[in-house]
């Protein structure tokens, strides 16, 4: 099986152009653009040079003089529209089209049309303009690439999405050698492009002239995401290519993986998609389970109840020298066995952190604390400390209620587009205003991103006014459930404080045990511990939660007062104003989703918009300690606490930012009033709306920076005013 990519010409010697970092059209067309010889004419008399520079008035003068027309070509067949298109001169392109330029004229060494030239530089606005004025997206260059192939080779997801919404572009149209856009995306390793094409209906069964499917080409590249997506979308795992000369059988995907040394990615993709390493479907070991997702969600949420109860019992009733290593050994062993069940889990639940396991840990802790309280503490202490018990019962009940409400609520999911026509209209509007990029559009949900929104990979949805995804409630914390989340944490802290006091009273009331057996505790402590070791251990475990909950409540109350979210704090998107000196700006890093997007919605202050190209940067793998820092919220706490300390000391920096405040802030008192007075305390909030300065704002559809704040600000993005929407 050949190891080179799909050949781009009938001559095999030219196939090396596809193995280089730039593909055929890129090499042939773009390599000579900047190195063209100086024009023999003066600039003001050279139509092509004026078109390169975007000199609209100069071009108009030449047309008025009669020396040139919009259809004039040079010796290579290149028109002024070619140069204006590739250099991004929108106004000049529009003028040339209105002047009668041929939008389908072919020119240059690659014999390409203006729209192909514009596509190579990702000039989306010009591509859209040319298509709207009759440019044929199916015309090919000399290597057989049409517009869809060109966009795929470049790896620009947003250009690909824009083209797929064009009604005249079939998704499986092949190039000169039979390669579809999906095959090129798979070979190039553009996982985001592969995902878009597959969701759009690209055929995984199409074959090129050598009999290779897109799965074969994904294995040639060895990109796991591309391979896994092919398998997930039911690509033929046993398809054979055409046999080479002298052989009777072609290569299967497994043979291709072996030759290209991508077996590890191939086997992992098979297992993650529910197959064994040979490609055969895995049979679920529990035959009566019909819905695996339902089973895994319930099992991993309930599993900590049994595991936690067993470990608490061991710590309470075994010698410490045996209990501690025993708890670790039993916990690790049982957890290891349970993780083996993930072999049959759905693709998005193959890792423990993608299950409700952490939410189950908290729910189990709440359950066992309640068991010890109702069975032991309450009967012994209710008469002597009635008010204390009633206070704890209230805190425990409200904590449980708000926890359940937070976990099961719709956090503020943004509705997806109802039709492709509506989505195309949105895309056209964004392209027209140079805003069709990862900052303003989500290619996963196919919707325009409102301000302060974020696409949550765990939930698979865009969420309005996203604060963070909390693994302890297995849900996003956003516009609809943020207040309930804080109430849950507040009553958790209050309840734990009351529980510690009640446990102390309970131990004091209990009679001394007849015998005590402690190896490391002093006599008095041993005597108290022996009165009810299980209740003490359970309360101690609960008290341990005060560490991260205190940090959590500090961070969130601070952010509520400043009218910012955790995402904005950690990303550093909102700069500090006179009341906001703790948050500093920072760069947005690429996430592991094959696109440069951070996933967050457009920022009202500063945000660098990328070009939407596929990211080739490799994110450094986080260690275990770093992951637990994020899970416990320590990273956010340190950001707010220590940056706030530095910000308060740096008066010059604070003063320089006074003009760049948070447009969502209305002052500490108003911010807190908006947050706590918004929506019902009890009951669900599902509107996606929230108060801002006393006015109700729909965060699922807010695209413009709100006016009326007391601070001035500047922004990298502002929605187009209504008066300008109809302008060309």
Buried (B, 14 or more C-beta within 10 A) or exposed (E): BBEEBBBBBEEEEEBEBBEEEBBBBBBBBBEBBEEBEEBEEEEEBBBBBBBBBBBBEBBBBBBEEEEBBBBBBBEEBBBBBBBBBBBBBBEBBBBBBEBEBBBEBBBBBBBBBBBBBBBBBBBBBBBBBBBEBEBBBEBBBBBBBBBBBBBBBBBBBBBBBBBBBBEEBEBBBBBBBBBBBBBBBBBBBBBBBBBBBBBBEBBBEBBBBBBBBBBBBBBBBBBBBBBBBBBBBEBBBEBBBBEEEEEEEBBBBBBBBBBBEBBEBBBBBBBBBBBEEEBEEEEBEEEEEEEBEEBBBEBBBBBBBEBBBBBBBBBBEBEEEEBEEBBEEBBEEBBEEBBEBBBBBBBBBBEEEBBBBBBBBBBBBBBBBBBBBEEBBBEBBBEEBEEBBEBBBBBBEBBBBBBBBBBEBBBBBBEEBEEBEEBBEBBBBBBBBEBBBBBBBBBBBBBBBBBBBBBBBEBEBBBBBBBBBBBBBBBBBBBBBBBBBBBBBBBBBBBBBBBBBBBBBBBEEBEEBEEBEBEEBEEEEBBBBBBBBBBBBBBEBBBEBBEBBEBBBBBBBBBBBBBBBBBBBBBBBBBBBBBBBBBBBEEBEBBEBBBBBBBBBBBBBBBEBBBBBBBEEEEEEEEEEEEEBBBBBBBBBEBBBEBBEEBEEBEEEBEEBBEBBBBBBBBBEBBBBBBBEBBEEEEBBBBBBBBBBEEEBEBBBBBBBBEEBBBEBBBBBEBBEEEEEEEE
